[in-house]
């Protein structure tokens, strides 16, 4: 069920090309990640909408292959 | 006539002010993310209804379609989807969650 951090980053960047993605493998087991995503696409959007954009990028993997992805999103600082 | 799962979910989130779709029950959460949200709500003294998606596969899938959100837990206040574990935790830490509950007329203790 594990997924590579580089693969997560690639999928996010494919959908949000300007994204700065920081991924941390929380337990070193390739199964529990924390991701911080910064993208201009998040400007003016609610947190729910921001996370939805990232979930869309990950598609069906989220909740299946990827059980534990703690997500933090923000728009770039002015 | 049998209500569809989507109708049933819509009814559940509107007839109770605070609803948490979770894995397990508030007393025995079956997942760390669900447990974390239960802990936050309990700490704030929020009265809420927990719905165990593990006991109902239709709801487990249906709730993800209802909110276009792929993971459990999911918190609803007065019919509005507020977020999953990460968002609730972040909003709790910044004090936004308390403001939101108060703004929606839900009593908060802490």
N, CA and C atoms of all chains as a GROMACS GRO file, in nm:
protein
  564
    1UNK      N    1   0.082  -0.120   0.000
    1UNK     CA    2   0.000   0.000   0.000
    1UNK      C    3   0.086   0.126   0.000
    2UNK      N    4   0.217   0.109   0.009
    2UNK     CA    5   0.302   0.227   0.025
    2UNK      C    6   0.316   0.304  -0.106
    3UNK      N    7   0.353   0.428  -0.094
    3UNK     CA    8   0.369   0.513  -0.210
    3UNK      C    9   0.494   0.599  -0.189
    4UNK      N   10   0.567   0.618  -0.297
    4UNK     CA   11   0.691   0.694  -0.291
    4UNK      C   12   0.665   0.845  -0.277
    5UNK      N   13   0.745   0.912  -0.194
    5UNK     CA   14   0.728   1.057  -0.176
    5UNK      C   15   0.746   1.132  -0.308
    6UNK      N   16   0.842   1.089  -0.390
    6UNK     CA   17   0.868   1.156  -0.517
    6UNK      C   18   0.748   1.145  -0.610
    7UNK      N   19   0.677   1.033  -0.601
    7UNK     CA   20   0.559   1.011  -0.684
    7UNK      C   21   0.445   1.105  -0.639
    8UNK      N   22   0.432   1.124  -0.510
    8UNK     CA   23   0.330   1.216  -0.458
    8UNK      C   24   0.359   1.356  -0.508
    9UNK      N   25   0.486   1.396  -0.498
    9UNK     CA   26   0.526   1.530  -0.542
    9UNK      C   27   0.502   1.546  -0.693
   10UNK      N   28   0.535   1.444  -0.769
   10UNK     CA   29   0.518   1.450  -0.914
   10UNK      C   30   0.370   1.470  -0.950
   11UNK      N   31   0.282   1.396  -0.885
   11UNK     CA   32   0.139   1.405  -0.914
   11UNK      C   33   0.085   1.544  -0.878
   12UNK      N   34   0.130   1.597  -0.765
   12UNK     CA   35   0.081   1.729  -0.724
   12UNK      C   36   0.129   1.835  -0.823
   13UNK      N   37   0.256   1.825  -0.864
   13UNK     CA   38   0.311   1.924  -0.956
   13UNK      C   39   0.252   1.912  -1.097
   14UNK      N   40   0.208   1.792  -1.131
   14UNK     CA   41   0.146   1.775  -1.263
   14UNK      C   42   0.016   1.854  -1.269
   15UNK      N   43  -0.054   1.862  -1.157
   15UNK     CA   44  -0.182   1.934  -1.153
   15UNK      C   45  -0.162   2.082  -1.118
   16UNK      N   46  -0.064   2.110  -1.034
   16UNK     CA   47  -0.037   2.247  -0.990
   16UNK      C   48   0.111   2.278  -1.020
   17UNK      N   49   0.139   2.318  -1.145
   17UNK     CA   50   0.279   2.329  -1.189
   17UNK      C   51   0.363   2.427  -1.106
   18UNK      N   52   0.301   2.529  -1.047
   18UNK     CA   53   0.380   2.626  -0.971
   18UNK      C   54   0.402   2.583  -0.826
   19UNK      N   55   0.350   2.468  -0.790
   19UNK     CA   56   0.350   2.428  -0.648
   19UNK      C   57   0.489   2.404  -0.593
   20UNK      N   58   0.506   2.454  -0.469
   20UNK     CA   59   0.625   2.417  -0.393
   20UNK      C   60   0.576   2.309  -0.297
   21UNK      N   61   0.635   2.192  -0.309
   21UNK     CA   62   0.587   2.078  -0.231
   21UNK      C   63   0.696   2.031  -0.135
   22UNK      N   64   0.663   2.024  -0.009
   22UNK     CA   65   0.756   1.970   0.090
   22UNK      C   66   0.690   1.846   0.149
   23UNK      N   67   0.758   1.733   0.135
   23UNK     CA   68   0.699   1.610   0.186
   23UNK      C   69   0.791   1.548   0.291
   24UNK      N   70   0.728   1.508   0.398
   24UNK     CA   71   0.803   1.448   0.506
   24UNK      C   72   0.748   1.307   0.527
   25UNK      N   73   0.836   1.211   0.531
   25UNK     CA   74   0.796   1.073   0.559
   25UNK      C   75   0.798   1.058   0.711
   26UNK      N   76   0.679   1.063   0.770
   26UNK     CA   77   0.670   1.078   0.916
   26UNK      C   78   0.731   0.962   0.994
   27UNK      N   79   0.715   0.842   0.942
   27UNK     CA   80   0.765   0.728   1.018
   27UNK      C   81   0.876   0.653   0.946
   28UNK      N   82   0.912   0.704   0.827
   28UNK     CA   83   1.014   0.635   0.750
   28UNK      C   84   0.965   0.502   0.694
   29UNK      N   85   0.833   0.486   0.686
   29UNK     CA   86   0.779   0.358   0.638
   29UNK      C   87   0.713   0.369   0.500
   30UNK      N   88   0.724   0.489   0.438
   30UNK     CA   89   0.664   0.506   0.305
   30UNK      C   90   0.512   0.499   0.307
   31UNK      N   91   0.453   0.521   0.421
   31UNK     CA   92   0.308   0.505   0.433
   31UNK      C   93   0.240   0.620   0.507
   32UNK      N   94   0.318   0.695   0.582
   32UNK     CA   95   0.261   0.807   0.660
   32UNK      C   96   0.338   0.933   0.625
   33UNK      N   97   0.273   1.019   0.546
   33UNK     CA   98   0.340   1.139   0.500
   33UNK      C   99   0.272   1.265   0.552
   34UNK      N  100   0.351   1.371   0.558
   34UNK     CA  101   0.296   1.504   0.578
   34UNK      C  102   0.341   1.587   0.459
   35UNK      N  103   0.250   1.656   0.396
   35UNK     CA  104   0.285   1.738   0.281
   35UNK      C  105   0.243   1.882   0.305
   36UNK      N  106   0.333   1.972   0.270
   36UNK     CA  107   0.299   2.114   0.273
   36UNK      C  108   0.306   2.163   0.129
   37UNK      N  109   0.197   2.217   0.080
   37UNK     CA  110   0.190   2.258  -0.060
   37UNK      C  111   0.159   2.408  -0.066
   38UNK      N  112   0.244   2.479  -0.139
   38UNK     CA  113   0.221   2.623  -0.159
   38UNK      C  114   0.198   2.645  -0.308
   39UNK      N  115   0.086   2.707  -0.342
   39UNK     CA  116   0.058   2.730  -0.484
   39UNK      C  117  -0.028   2.853  -0.503
   40UNK      N  118  -0.003   2.924  -0.610
   40UNK     CA  119  -0.084   3.041  -0.644
   40UNK      C  120  -0.228   3.003  -0.674
   41UNK      N  121  -0.250   2.876  -0.708
   41UNK     CA  122  -0.386   2.830  -0.737
   41UNK      C  123  -0.474   2.835  -0.612
   42UNK      N  124  -0.413   2.846  -0.494
   42UNK     CA  125  -0.489   2.846  -0.369
   42UNK      C  126  -0.541   2.985  -0.332
   43UNK      N  127  -0.490   3.088  -0.403
   43UNK     CA  128  -0.531   3.225  -0.370
   43UNK      C  129  -0.682   3.241  -0.373
   44UNK      N  130  -0.736   3.298  -0.266
   44UNK     CA  131  -0.878   3.326  -0.262
   44UNK      C  132  -0.966   3.204  -0.240
   45UNK      N  133  -0.904   3.088  -0.214
   45UNK     CA  134  -0.984   2.967  -0.193
   45UNK      C  135  -0.986   2.929  -0.044
   46UNK      N  136  -1.094   2.864  -0.004
   46UNK     CA  137  -1.104   2.816   0.133
   46UNK      C  138  -1.010   2.696   0.151
   47UNK      N  139  -0.985   2.660   0.276
   47UNK     CA  140  -0.897   2.544   0.302
   47UNK      C  141  -0.953   2.418   0.239
   48UNK      N  142  -1.085   2.402   0.251
   48UNK     CA  143  -1.146   2.283   0.192
   48UNK      C  144  -1.119   2.279   0.042
   49UNK      N  145  -1.138   2.393  -0.025
   49UNK     CA  146  -1.115   2.397  -0.171
   49UNK      C  147  -0.968   2.372  -0.204
   50UNK      N  148  -0.877   2.425  -0.121
   50UNK     CA  149  -0.733   2.404  -0.144
   50UNK      C  150  -0.698   2.256  -0.133
   51UNK      N  151  -0.749   2.193  -0.027
   51UNK     CA  152  -0.720   2.051  -0.010
   51UNK      C  153  -0.783   1.968  -0.122
   52UNK      N  154  -0.902   2.011  -0.166
   52UNK     CA  155  -0.968   1.938  -0.273
   52UNK      C  156  -0.882   1.939  -0.400
   53UNK      N  157  -0.815   2.050  -0.427
   53UNK     CA  158  -0.728   2.058  -0.545
   53UNK      C  159  -0.615   1.955  -0.535
   54UNK      N  160  -0.558   1.943  -0.415
   54UNK     CA  161  -0.449   1.846  -0.396
   54UNK      C  162  -0.503   1.703  -0.406
   55UNK      N  163  -0.619   1.679  -0.346
   55UNK     CA  164  -0.679   1.545  -0.352
   55UNK      C  165  -0.711   1.507  -0.496
   56UNK      N  166  -0.759   1.605  -0.573
   56UNK     CA  167  -0.789   1.579  -0.715
   56UNK      C  168  -0.663   1.536  -0.788
   57UNK      N  169  -0.550   1.603  -0.754
   57UNK     CA  170  -0.424   1.571  -0.819
   57UNK      C  171  -0.383   1.427  -0.787
   58UNK      N  172  -0.414   1.382  -0.668
   58UNK     CA  173  -0.375   1.248  -0.627
   58UNK      C  174  -0.476   1.143  -0.672
   59UNK      N  175  -0.593   1.190  -0.712
   59UNK     CA  176  -0.694   1.100  -0.767
   59UNK      C  177  -0.737   0.992  -0.670
   60UNK      N  178  -0.760   0.874  -0.724
   60UNK     CA  179  -0.816   0.765  -0.645
   60UNK      C  180  -0.719   0.710  -0.541
   61UNK      N  181  -0.592   0.750  -0.553
   61UNK     CA  182  -0.494   0.698  -0.457
   61UNK      C  183  -0.525   0.742  -0.314
   62UNK      N  184  -0.577   0.864  -0.306
   62UNK     CA  185  -0.604   0.920  -0.174
   62UNK      C  186  -0.713   0.842  -0.105
   63UNK      N  187  -0.686   0.802   0.018
   63UNK     CA  188  -0.786   0.724   0.092
   63UNK      C  189  -0.772   0.576   0.064
   64UNK      N  190  -0.700   0.541  -0.044
   64UNK     CA  191  -0.675   0.401  -0.073
   64UNK      C  192  -0.529   0.369  -0.046
   65UNK      N  193  -0.450   0.380  -0.156
   65UNK     CA  194  -0.306   0.358  -0.148
   65UNK      C  195  -0.241   0.449  -0.045
   66UNK      N  196  -0.294   0.571  -0.038
   66UNK     CA  197  -0.237   0.670   0.051
   66UNK      C  198  -0.332   0.692   0.167
   67UNK      N  199  -0.311   0.622   0.274
   67UNK     CA  200  -0.404   0.637   0.386
   67UNK      C  201  -0.371   0.762   0.465
   68UNK      N  202  -0.242   0.781   0.489
   68UNK     CA  203  -0.204   0.885   0.584
   68UNK      C  204  -0.123   0.994   0.517
   69UNK      N  205  -0.192   1.097   0.474
   69UNK     CA  206  -0.125   1.214   0.421
   69UNK      C  207  -0.178   1.336   0.496
   70UNK      N  208  -0.101   1.382   0.591
   70UNK     CA  209  -0.140   1.503   0.662
   70UNK      C  210  -0.111   1.619   0.568
   71UNK      N  211  -0.210   1.702   0.546
   71UNK     CA  212  -0.198   1.803   0.442
   71UNK      C  213  -0.205   1.942   0.501
   72UNK      N  214  -0.113   2.026   0.454
   72UNK     CA  215  -0.119   2.167   0.489
   72UNK      C  216  -0.101   2.243   0.359
   73UNK      N  217  -0.190   2.339   0.335
   73UNK     CA  218  -0.181   2.413   0.209
   73UNK      C  219  -0.179   2.563   0.237
   74UNK      N  220  -0.114   2.637   0.150
   74UNK     CA  221  -0.120   2.782   0.162
   74UNK      C  222  -0.089   2.847   0.028
   75UNK      N  223  -0.134   2.970   0.015
   75UNK     CA  224  -0.100   3.049  -0.104
   75UNK      C  225   0.035   3.114  -0.077
   76UNK      N  226   0.109   3.149  -0.182
   76UNK     CA  227   0.240   3.212  -0.162
   76UNK      C  228   0.226   3.343  -0.085
   77UNK      N  229   0.328   3.374  -0.003
   77UNK     CA  230   0.326   3.501   0.071
   77UNK      C  231   0.332   3.616  -0.029
   78UNK      N  232   0.264   3.723   0.006
   78UNK     CA  233   0.267   3.842  -0.080
   78UNK      C  234   0.408   3.898  -0.090
   79UNK      N  235  -4.113   0.472  -0.041
   79UNK     CA  236  -3.997   0.491  -0.130
   79UNK      C  237  -3.869   0.500  -0.048
   80UNK      N  238  -3.765   0.431  -0.090
   80UNK     CA  239  -3.641   0.430  -0.014
   80UNK      C  240  -3.556   0.551  -0.049
   81UNK      N  241  -3.511   0.622   0.052
   81UNK     CA  242  -3.426   0.739   0.028
   81UNK      C  243  -3.289   0.692  -0.019
   82UNK      N  244  -3.228   0.765  -0.109
   82UNK     CA  245  -3.094   0.730  -0.152
   82UNK      C  246  -2.996   0.765  -0.040
   83UNK      N  247  -2.876   0.708  -0.052
   83UNK     CA  248  -2.773   0.736   0.050
   83UNK      C  249  -2.746   0.885   0.057
   84UNK      N  250  -2.741   0.951  -0.058
   84UNK     CA  251  -2.713   1.096  -0.059
   84UNK      C  252  -2.822   1.173   0.016
   85UNK      N  253  -2.948   1.133  -0.003
   85UNK     CA  254  -3.058   1.198   0.068
   85UNK      C  255  -3.046   1.175   0.218
   86UNK      N  256  -3.009   1.052   0.252
   86UNK     CA  257  -2.996   1.014   0.393
   86UNK      C  258  -2.885   1.098   0.458
   87UNK      N  259  -2.774   1.112   0.388
   87UNK     CA  260  -2.662   1.191   0.443
   87UNK      C  261  -2.705   1.337   0.459
   88UNK      N  262  -2.772   1.389   0.357
   88UNK     CA  263  -2.815   1.529   0.363
   88UNK      C  264  -2.906   1.551   0.483
   89UNK      N  265  -2.992   1.453   0.507
   89UNK     CA  266  -3.083   1.462   0.622
   89UNK      C  267  -3.004   1.456   0.753
   90UNK      N  268  -2.907   1.365   0.760
   90UNK     CA  269  -2.828   1.351   0.883
   90UNK      C  270  -2.752   1.479   0.917
   91UNK      N  271  -2.694   1.545   0.817
   91UNK     CA  272  -2.612   1.663   0.848
   91UNK      C  273  -2.697   1.788   0.871
   92UNK      N  274  -2.824   1.782   0.834
   92UNK     CA  275  -2.907   1.901   0.858
   92UNK      C  276  -2.992   1.888   0.985
   93UNK      N  277  -3.024   1.765   1.025
   93UNK     CA  278  -3.113   1.754   1.142
   93UNK      C  279  -3.037   1.758   1.275
   94UNK      N  280  -2.904   1.740   1.271
   94UNK     CA  281  -2.823   1.753   1.392
   94UNK      C  282  -2.721   1.864   1.366
   95UNK      N  283  -2.705   1.958   1.462
   95UNK     CA  284  -2.617   2.074   1.435
   95UNK      C  285  -2.471   2.035   1.406
   96UNK      N  286  -2.416   1.940   1.482
   96UNK     CA  287  -2.276   1.902   1.462
   96UNK      C  288  -2.268   1.751   1.441
   97UNK      N  289  -2.219   1.712   1.324
   97UNK     CA  290  -2.211   1.570   1.290
   97UNK      C  291  -2.069   1.536   1.248
   98UNK      N  292  -2.016   1.428   1.302
   98UNK     CA  293  -1.883   1.381   1.262
   98UNK      C  294  -1.894   1.241   1.202
   99UNK      N  295  -1.862   1.231   1.073
   99UNK     CA  296  -1.852   1.100   1.010
   99UNK      C  297  -1.712   1.048   1.041
  100UNK      N  298  -1.706   0.931   1.102
  100UNK     CA  299  -1.578   0.884   1.156
  100UNK      C  300  -1.566   0.732   1.146
  101UNK      N  301  -1.445   0.684   1.173
  101UNK     CA  302  -1.425   0.539   1.181
  101UNK      C  303  -1.431   0.501   1.327
  102UNK      N  304  -1.528   0.418   1.362
  102UNK     CA  305  -1.552   0.383   1.501
  102UNK      C  306  -1.653   0.479   1.562
  103UNK      N  307  -1.663   0.476   1.694
  103UNK     CA  308  -1.757   0.562   1.765
  103UNK      C  309  -1.679   0.663   1.848
  104UNK      N  310  -1.746   0.770   1.894
  104UNK     CA  311  -1.675   0.868   1.977
  104UNK      C  312  -1.607   0.802   2.098
  105UNK      N  313  -1.668   0.698   2.154
  105UNK     CA  314  -1.608   0.631   2.270
  105UNK      C  315  -1.495   0.538   2.228
  106UNK      N  316  -1.513   0.470   2.114
  106UNK     CA  317  -1.408   0.380   2.065
  106UNK      C  318  -1.371   0.412   1.920
  107UNK      N  319  -1.297   0.521   1.898
  107UNK     CA  320  -1.254   0.552   1.759
  107UNK      C  321  -1.162   0.441   1.708
  108UNK      N  322  -1.175   0.410   1.579
  108UNK     CA  323  -1.096   0.301   1.520
  108UNK      C  324  -0.982   0.354   1.434
  109UNK      N  325  -0.957   0.483   1.440
  109UNK     CA  326  -0.854   0.540   1.354
  109UNK      C  327  -0.801   0.665   1.424
  110UNK      N  328  -0.673   0.687   1.415
  110UNK     CA  329  -0.610   0.799   1.485
  110UNK      C  330  -0.662   0.935   1.443
  111UNK      N  331  -0.696   0.948   1.314
  111UNK     CA  332  -0.745   1.077   1.265
  111UNK      C  333  -0.883   1.108   1.322
  112UNK      N  334  -0.968   1.005   1.325
  112UNK     CA  335  -1.101   1.022   1.383
  112UNK      C  336  -1.087   1.054   1.533
  113UNK      N  337  -0.998   0.983   1.600
  113UNK     CA  338  -0.978   1.003   1.743
  113UNK      C  339  -0.934   1.147   1.771
  114UNK      N  340  -0.848   1.201   1.686
  114UNK     CA  341  -0.797   1.337   1.707
  114UNK      C  342  -0.910   1.439   1.702
  115UNK      N  343  -1.003   1.422   1.607
  115UNK     CA  344  -1.113   1.518   1.595
  115UNK      C  345  -1.209   1.503   1.713
  116UNK      N  346  -1.236   1.378   1.754
  116UNK     CA  347  -1.321   1.355   1.872
  116UNK      C  348  -1.261   1.424   1.993
  117UNK      N  349  -1.130   1.413   2.006
  117UNK     CA  350  -1.062   1.473   2.120
  117UNK      C  351  -1.077   1.626   2.121
  118UNK      N  352  -1.063   1.686   2.005
  118UNK     CA  353  -1.078   1.832   1.994
  118UNK      C  354  -1.220   1.875   2.030
  119UNK      N  355  -1.319   1.805   1.973
  119UNK     CA  356  -1.459   1.840   2.000
  119UNK      C  357  -1.492   1.822   2.147
  120UNK      N  358  -1.442   1.714   2.207
  120UNK     CA  359  -1.468   1.687   2.348
  120UNK      C  360  -1.404   1.794   2.434
  121UNK      N  361  -1.282   1.830   2.398
  121UNK     CA  362  -1.210   1.933   2.472
  121UNK      C  363  -1.287   2.065   2.470
  122UNK      N  364  -1.350   2.093   2.358
  122UNK     CA  365  -1.425   2.219   2.344
  122UNK      C  366  -1.565   2.209   2.404
  123UNK      N  367  -1.600   2.089   2.450
  123UNK     CA  368  -1.733   2.070   2.508
  123UNK      C  369  -1.844   2.077   2.406
  124UNK      N  370  -1.814   2.038   2.282
  124UNK     CA  371  -1.913   2.041   2.174
  124UNK      C  372  -1.998   1.914   2.178
  125UNK      N  373  -2.128   1.932   2.173
  125UNK     CA  374  -2.218   1.819   2.164
  125UNK      C  375  -2.226   1.780   2.016
  126UNK      N  376  -2.192   1.657   1.984
  126UNK     CA  377  -2.198   1.618   1.843
  126UNK      C  378  -2.246   1.474   1.829
  127UNK      N  379  -2.288   1.443   1.706
  127UNK     CA  380  -2.330   1.307   1.676
  127UNK      C  381  -2.221   1.241   1.592
  128UNK      N  382  -2.173   1.127   1.637
  128UNK     CA  383  -2.073   1.052   1.560
  128UNK      C  384  -2.144   0.947   1.476
  129UNK      N  385  -2.107   0.941   1.348
  129UNK     CA  386  -2.164   0.837   1.261
  129UNK      C  387  -2.050   0.747   1.216
  130UNK      N  388  -2.061   0.619   1.252
  130UNK     CA  389  -1.955   0.523   1.223
  130UNK      C  390  -1.968   0.471   1.080
  131UNK      N  391  -1.875   0.512   0.993
  131UNK     CA  392  -1.884   0.470   0.853
  131UNK      C  393  -1.845   0.322   0.836
  132UNK      N  394  -1.772   0.269   0.933
  132UNK     CA  395  -1.730   0.128   0.922
  132UNK      C  396  -1.850   0.034   0.934
  133UNK      N  397  -1.956   0.081   0.999
  133UNK     CA  398  -2.071  -0.006   1.016
  133UNK      C  399  -2.170   0.009   0.900
  134UNK      N  400  -2.139   0.097   0.804
  134UNK     CA  401  -2.230   0.119   0.691
  134UNK      C  402  -2.151   0.152   0.563
  135UNK      N  403  -2.121   0.048   0.484
  135UNK     CA  404  -2.039   0.067   0.363
  135UNK      C  405  -2.100   0.168   0.266
  136UNK      N  406  -2.232   0.177   0.263
  136UNK     CA  407  -2.299   0.272   0.173
  136UNK      C  408  -2.265   0.415   0.211
  137UNK      N  409  -2.269   0.442   0.340
  137UNK     CA  410  -2.237   0.576   0.389
  137UNK      C  411  -2.088   0.602   0.374
  138UNK      N  412  -2.006   0.500   0.397
  138UNK     CA  413  -1.861   0.517   0.387
  138UNK      C  414  -1.822   0.568   0.249
  139UNK      N  415  -1.884   0.513   0.145
  139UNK     CA  416  -1.857   0.558   0.009
  139UNK      C  417  -1.936   0.685  -0.022
  140UNK      N  418  -2.061   0.686   0.022
  140UNK     CA  419  -2.151   0.797  -0.009
  140UNK      C  420  -2.105   0.931   0.044
  141UNK      N  421  -2.046   0.931   0.162
  141UNK     CA  422  -2.005   1.058   0.223
  141UNK      C  423  -1.890   1.120   0.144
  142UNK      N  424  -1.808   1.036   0.083
  142UNK     CA  425  -1.696   1.087   0.004
  142UNK      C  426  -1.746   1.157  -0.122
  143UNK      N  427  -1.856   1.104  -0.176
  143UNK     CA  428  -1.916   1.167  -0.295
  143UNK      C  429  -1.993   1.293  -0.254
  144UNK      N  430  -2.058   1.285  -0.138
  144UNK     CA  431  -2.138   1.397  -0.090
  144UNK      C  432  -2.055   1.524  -0.080
  145UNK      N  433  -1.934   1.510  -0.027
  145UNK     CA  434  -1.850   1.628  -0.001
  145UNK      C  435  -1.737   1.645  -0.103
  146UNK      N  436  -1.725   1.549  -0.196
  146UNK     CA  437  -1.609   1.547  -0.286
  146UNK      C  438  -1.480   1.552  -0.203
  147UNK      N  439  -1.473   1.465  -0.106
  147UNK     CA  440  -1.362   1.462  -0.012
  147UNK      C  441  -1.327   1.316   0.011
  148UNK      N  442  -1.201   1.276  -0.013
  148UNK     CA  443  -1.172   1.132  -0.018
  148UNK      C  444  -1.147   1.063   0.115
  149UNK      N  445  -1.140   1.138   0.224
  149UNK     CA  446  -1.101   1.074   0.349
  149UNK      C  447  -1.203   1.095   0.461
  150UNK      N  448  -1.190   1.012   0.562
  150UNK     CA  449  -1.268   1.017   0.685
  150UNK      C  450  -1.167   1.049   0.796
  151UNK      N  451  -1.195   1.127   0.895
  151UNK     CA  452  -1.322   1.187   0.934
  151UNK      C  453  -1.363   1.310   0.852
  152UNK      N  454  -1.492   1.343   0.864
  152UNK     CA  455  -1.547   1.464   0.803
  152UNK      C  456  -1.641   1.531   0.904
  153UNK      N  457  -1.615   1.658   0.927
  153UNK     CA  458  -1.698   1.733   1.024
  153UNK      C  459  -1.796   1.825   0.952
  154UNK      N  460  -1.921   1.819   0.996
  154UNK     CA  461  -2.026   1.906   0.942
  154UNK      C  462  -2.087   1.989   1.054
  155UNK      N  463  -2.104   2.119   1.028
  155UNK     CA  464  -2.174   2.206   1.122
  155UNK      C  465  -2.291   2.267   1.047
  156UNK      N  466  -2.410   2.245   1.100
  156UNK     CA  467  -2.533   2.297   1.038
  156UNK      C  468  -2.537   2.268   0.888
  157UNK      N  469  -2.505   2.147   0.853
  157UNK     CA  470  -2.516   2.105   0.714
  157UNK      C  471  -2.398   2.141   0.625
  158UNK      N  472  -2.303   2.218   0.681
  158UNK     CA  473  -2.190   2.261   0.598
  158UNK      C  474  -2.066   2.176   0.628
  159UNK      N  475  -2.000   2.128   0.524
  159UNK     CA  476  -1.878   2.051   0.542
  159UNK      C  477  -1.764   2.145   0.581
  160UNK      N  478  -1.703   2.119   0.696
  160UNK     CA  479  -1.599   2.208   0.748
  160UNK      C  480  -1.459   2.158   0.714
  161UNK      N  481  -1.438   2.029   0.719
  161UNK     CA  482  -1.307   1.977   0.682
  161UNK      C  483  -1.279   1.841   0.745
  162UNK      N  484  -1.159   1.791   0.714
  162UNK     CA  485  -1.112   1.666   0.772
  162UNK      C  486  -1.019   1.696   0.889
  163UNK      N  487  -0.945   1.596   0.929
  163UNK     CA  488  -0.863   1.607   1.050
  163UNK      C  489  -0.762   1.722   1.045
  164UNK      N  490  -0.691   1.735   0.934
  164UNK     CA  491  -0.586   1.839   0.926
  164UNK      C  492  -0.645   1.979   0.940
  165UNK      N  493  -0.756   2.002   0.870
  165UNK     CA  494  -0.819   2.135   0.873
  165UNK      C  495  -0.875   2.164   1.011
  166UNK      N  496  -0.939   2.066   1.072
  166UNK     CA  497  -0.998   2.086   1.205
  166UNK      C  498  -0.888   2.117   1.306
  167UNK      N  499  -0.778   2.042   1.296
  167UNK     CA  500  -0.667   2.063   1.388
  167UNK      C  501  -0.610   2.205   1.370
  168UNK      N  502  -0.592   2.244   1.245
  168UNK     CA  503  -0.536   2.376   1.217
  168UNK      C  504  -0.631   2.486   1.267
  169UNK      N  505  -0.760   2.469   1.242
  169UNK     CA  506  -0.857   2.569   1.284
  169UNK      C  507  -0.870   2.575   1.436
  170UNK      N  508  -0.852   2.459   1.501
  170UNK     CA  509  -0.855   2.457   1.646
  170UNK      C  510  -0.737   2.536   1.701
  171UNK      N  511  -0.621   2.513   1.644
  171UNK     CA  512  -0.500   2.579   1.693
  171UNK      C  513  -0.504   2.731   1.673
  172UNK      N  514  -0.565   2.776   1.565
  172UNK     CA  515  -0.569   2.920   1.540
  172UNK      C  516  -0.688   2.988   1.609
  173UNK      N  517  -0.776   2.909   1.667
  173UNK     CA  518  -0.894   2.966   1.732
  173UNK      C  519  -1.011   2.986   1.637
  174UNK      N  520  -0.990   2.956   1.508
  174UNK     CA  521  -1.098   2.975   1.409
  174UNK      C  522  -1.215   2.881   1.432
  175UNK      N  523  -1.185   2.762   1.486
  175UNK     CA  524  -1.290   2.663   1.505
  175UNK      C  525  -1.389   2.714   1.610
  176UNK      N  526  -1.334   2.770   1.716
  176UNK     CA  527  -1.420   2.824   1.823
  176UNK      C  528  -1.509   2.936   1.767
  177UNK      N  529  -1.446   3.024   1.689
  177UNK     CA  530  -1.522   3.134   1.628
  177UNK      C  531  -1.634   3.081   1.538
  178UNK      N  532  -1.599   2.976   1.462
  178UNK     CA  533  -1.696   2.920   1.369
  178UNK      C  534  -1.815   2.862   1.444
  179UNK      N  535  -1.787   2.783   1.550
  179UNK     CA  536  -1.896   2.726   1.629
  179UNK      C  537  -1.982   2.836   1.688
  180UNK      N  538  -1.917   2.936   1.746
  180UNK     CA  539  -1.992   3.044   1.809
  180UNK      C  540  -2.073   3.122   1.706
  181UNK      N  541  -2.013   3.144   1.591
  181UNK     CA  542  -2.082   3.216   1.484
  181UNK      C  543  -2.205   3.141   1.435
  182UNK      N  544  -2.200   3.008   1.448
  182UNK     CA  545  -2.313   2.928   1.402
  182UNK      C  546  -2.408   2.894   1.516
  183UNK      N  547  -2.382   2.955   1.631
  183UNK     CA  548  -2.474   2.938   1.743
  183UNK      C  549  -2.461   2.805   1.817
  184UNK      N  550  -2.342   2.741   1.806
  184UNK     CA  551  -2.319   2.617   1.879
  184UNK      C  552  -2.239   2.650   2.005
  185UNK      N  553  -2.292   2.615   2.124
  185UNK     CA  554  -2.222   2.651   2.248
  185UNK      C  555  -2.086   2.581   2.261
  186UNK      N  556  -1.985   2.659   2.300
  186UNK     CA  557  -1.849   2.608   2.318
  186UNK      C  558  -1.810   2.629   2.464
  187UNK      N  559  -1.750   2.527   2.525
  187UNK     CA  560  -1.713   2.540   2.666
  187UNK      C  561  -1.574   2.601   2.681
  188UNK      N  562  -1.477   2.549   2.606
  188UNK     CA  563  -1.339   2.595   2.625
  188UNK      C  564  -1.292   2.682   2.509
   0.00000   0.00000   0.00000
